[in-house]
Amino acid sequence: MRTIAVLNQKGGVGKTTTVANVAAALAMSGIRTLVIDLDPQAHLTIHLGADTDSVTPGVYEVLTGSSDIESAARAVRENLWVLGASINLVGAESELVHEVGRETILHKAIGRVRGRYDYVLIDCPPSLGLLSLNALAAVREVIIPVQPHFLALQGFSRLLQTISLVQSRINPALRVTAIVMCMFDSRTSLSSEVREDIDQFLRSAQNTNVPWSQ
């Protein structure tokens, strides 16, 4: 089972769109796919046709221990299940702050359904808080959507530092699988310059021990 978090602490860069379309393509290919909506805005849940007012149990209940993924995941298409988000997820971080092992709650929950799905894709919130930390602890791969403009690069290095820290302290198997250039416009010089900057950065990391070396 491949487990992938789609993560960027900046909002509006294409995380939800990436998860929704990749998951749909996998499901149409006959691959059993579970998507987990960790964003309190619940845009992925809405996109897949689930009613956020009735997403109970959902990911909030899984994180707080009142449900499990097998009970909470809903089939929305053939080969496609969603573990939906609701407004309750807003309070999850504060409720779990004193919980022992709070960073690995999702990791343990996913472990209980290993073998039931071929892919698990996690749509992360636009922050690097406890919810995103749970996602990084639960997966082996990270896909980073990046919007090709200057400000996007400013948060890119911080995001990689967070991934590296999680790899060294919590999840040694964690790796960056891909950088996805969303809203790329080949007609503008800025888009090409940002892509070249990222290409050079990634090439310089080859043959090192950082999670993005491959």
C-alpha positions as CSV (number, residue, x, y, z in Angstrom):
1,M,0.0,0.0,0.0
2,R,1.4,3.4,-1.1
3,T,0.8,6.2,1.3
4,I,1.2,9.8,0.0
5,A,0.7,13.2,1.6
6,V,0.1,16.2,-0.6
7,L,1.5,19.0,1.4
8,N,2.3,22.7,1.2
9,Q,1.7,25.2,4.0
10,K,0.6,27.8,1.5
11,G,-3.0,27.8,0.5
12,G,-4.3,27.9,-3.0
13,V,-1.4,26.1,-4.7
14,G,-3.4,23.0,-5.9
15,K,-3.3,20.5,-3.1
16,T,-6.9,19.5,-3.2
17,T,-7.1,19.6,-7.0
18,T,-4.1,17.3,-7.2
19,V,-5.5,14.8,-4.7
20,A,-8.9,14.7,-6.3
21,N,-7.7,14.2,-9.8
22,V,-4.9,11.7,-9.0
23,A,-7.4,9.7,-6.8
24,A,-10.0,9.7,-9.6
25,A,-7.5,8.5,-12.2
26,L,-6.3,5.7,-9.9
27,A,-9.8,4.6,-9.1
28,M,-10.8,4.6,-12.8
29,S,-7.8,2.3,-13.4
30,G,-9.2,-0.2,-10.9
31,I,-6.9,0.7,-8.0
32,R,-8.5,0.8,-4.6
33,T,-7.9,4.4,-3.4
34,L,-8.6,6.0,0.0
35,V,-8.4,9.8,0.2
36,I,-8.2,11.5,3.6
37,D,-9.3,15.1,4.0
38,L,-7.2,16.7,6.8
39,D,-8.2,20.3,5.9
40,P,-10.9,21.7,8.2
41,Q,-12.2,23.7,5.1
42,A,-13.3,20.2,3.8
43,H,-12.9,21.2,0.1
44,L,-11.9,17.7,-0.9
45,T,-14.9,16.2,0.9
46,I,-17.2,18.7,-0.8
47,H,-15.5,18.1,-4.2
48,L,-16.2,14.4,-3.9
49,G,-19.9,14.9,-3.2
50,A,-20.0,14.3,0.5
51,D,-22.1,16.4,2.8
52,T,-19.8,18.0,5.4
53,D,-22.8,18.5,7.8
54,S,-23.3,14.7,7.9
55,V,-19.7,13.5,7.8
56,T,-19.9,11.7,11.1
57,P,-17.9,9.7,11.7
58,G,-15.0,11.2,9.8
59,V,-11.4,12.0,10.2
60,Y,-12.1,14.0,13.3
61,E,-13.6,11.0,15.0
62,V,-10.6,8.8,13.9
63,L,-8.1,11.3,15.4
64,T,-10.0,11.6,18.7
65,G,-10.4,7.8,19.0
66,S,-14.2,7.5,18.8
67,S,-14.1,5.7,15.4
68,D,-11.8,3.9,13.0
69,I,-11.1,4.3,9.3
70,E,-12.9,1.1,8.3
71,S,-16.1,2.5,9.9
72,A,-15.7,6.1,8.8
73,A,-14.5,5.8,5.2
74,R,-17.3,6.3,2.6
75,A,-17.4,4.9,-0.9
76,V,-18.0,7.8,-3.3
77,R,-17.1,6.1,-6.6
78,E,-16.1,2.6,-7.6
79,N,-12.6,1.9,-6.1
80,L,-12.7,5.3,-4.3
81,W,-13.3,6.0,-0.6
82,V,-13.1,9.3,1.3
83,L,-12.4,9.8,5.0
84,G,-14.2,13.2,5.2
85,A,-13.5,16.4,7.1
86,S,-16.0,18.6,8.9
87,I,-15.8,21.8,10.9
88,N,-15.1,19.8,14.0
89,L,-11.6,19.3,12.7
90,V,-10.8,22.9,13.7
91,G,-10.6,21.9,17.3
92,A,-8.6,18.7,16.8
93,E,-5.2,20.2,17.4
94,S,-6.1,21.9,20.7
95,E,-7.9,18.8,21.9
96,L,-5.0,16.5,21.1
97,V,-2.2,18.8,22.5
98,H,-1.9,16.8,25.7
99,E,-2.4,13.4,24.1
100,V,0.6,11.0,24.4
101,G,1.8,10.0,20.9
102,R,-0.4,12.7,19.3
103,E,1.9,12.9,16.2
104,T,1.3,9.2,15.3
105,I,-2.4,8.8,15.8
106,L,-3.1,8.8,12.0
107,H,-0.2,6.4,11.4
108,K,-1.7,3.9,13.7
109,A,-5.1,4.3,12.3
110,I,-3.9,3.7,8.7
111,G,-1.9,0.7,9.9
112,R,-5.1,-1.0,10.9
113,V,-6.5,-0.9,7.3
114,R,-3.2,-1.9,5.6
115,G,-4.0,-4.2,2.7
116,R,-7.6,-2.9,2.3
117,Y,-6.5,-0.2,-0.1
118,D,-3.7,0.1,-2.7
119,Y,-3.2,3.9,-2.3
120,V,-3.9,6.3,0.5
121,L,-3.7,10.0,-0.5
122,I,-3.9,12.7,2.2
123,D,-5.0,16.3,1.5
124,C,-3.1,18.3,4.1
125,P,-4.3,21.7,5.5
126,P,-2.4,24.9,4.6
127,S,-0.3,24.9,7.7
128,L,2.5,22.9,9.4
129,G,0.6,22.2,12.6
130,L,-0.3,18.9,14.3
131,L,-2.6,17.8,11.5
132,S,0.1,18.1,8.9
133,L,2.6,16.4,11.3
134,N,0.2,13.5,11.6
135,A,0.1,13.2,7.8
136,L,3.9,13.2,7.6
137,A,4.2,10.6,10.3
138,A,1.7,8.4,8.6
139,V,3.0,8.2,5.0
140,R,6.1,7.2,3.1
141,E,5.9,9.7,0.3
142,V,5.2,13.5,0.0
143,I,4.1,15.3,-3.1
144,I,4.6,19.1,-3.0
145,P,2.4,21.2,-5.2
146,V,4.1,24.5,-6.0
147,Q,2.8,27.6,-7.6
148,P,5.4,29.2,-9.9
149,H,5.9,32.6,-8.3
150,F,8.5,34.2,-6.0
151,L,6.5,34.0,-2.7
152,A,5.9,30.2,-3.2
153,L,9.7,29.7,-3.1
154,Q,9.9,31.5,0.3
155,G,7.9,28.8,2.1
156,F,9.4,26.0,0.1
157,S,12.6,25.8,2.1
158,R,10.8,25.8,5.4
159,L,8.5,23.0,4.2
160,L,11.6,20.9,3.3
161,Q,13.1,21.6,6.7
162,T,9.9,20.3,8.3
163,I,10.0,17.2,6.2
164,S,13.6,16.6,7.1
165,L,12.9,17.0,10.8
166,V,10.0,14.6,10.7
167,Q,12.2,12.1,8.8
168,S,15.0,12.3,11.3
169,R,12.8,12.1,14.5
170,I,9.6,10.3,13.7
171,N,9.4,8.7,10.2
172,P,12.8,7.5,8.7
173,A,11.0,6.2,5.6
174,L,9.7,9.6,4.6
175,R,10.7,10.8,1.1
176,V,9.7,13.5,-1.3
177,T,8.4,11.8,-4.4
178,A,7.6,14.8,-6.6
179,I,7.3,18.5,-6.9
180,V,4.1,19.4,-8.9
181,M,4.2,22.7,-10.7
182,C,0.5,23.8,-10.6
183,M,-0.9,26.7,-12.7
184,F,2.3,26.7,-14.7
185,D,2.3,29.2,-17.6
186,S,5.1,28.6,-20.1
187,R,4.4,32.0,-21.7
188,T,5.8,33.8,-18.7
189,S,9.5,34.1,-17.8
190,L,8.7,33.9,-14.1
191,S,7.2,30.4,-14.4
192,S,10.3,29.1,-16.2
193,E,12.7,30.8,-13.8
194,V,10.9,29.3,-10.7
195,R,11.0,25.8,-12.4
196,E,14.7,26.2,-13.1
197,D,15.5,27.3,-9.6
198,I,13.7,24.2,-8.2
199,D,15.5,22.0,-10.7
200,Q,18.9,23.3,-9.7
201,F,18.0,22.9,-6.0
202,L,17.0,19.3,-6.5
203,R,20.0,18.5,-8.6
204,S,22.3,19.8,-5.9
205,A,20.6,17.4,-3.4
206,Q,21.4,14.3,-5.4
207,N,23.6,11.7,-3.7
208,T,22.9,13.3,-0.3
209,N,20.9,12.0,2.7
210,V,18.1,14.5,2.5
211,P,14.5,13.2,1.9
212,W,14.3,14.9,-1.5
213,S,17.6,13.5,-2.9
214,Q,15.8,11.2,-5.3
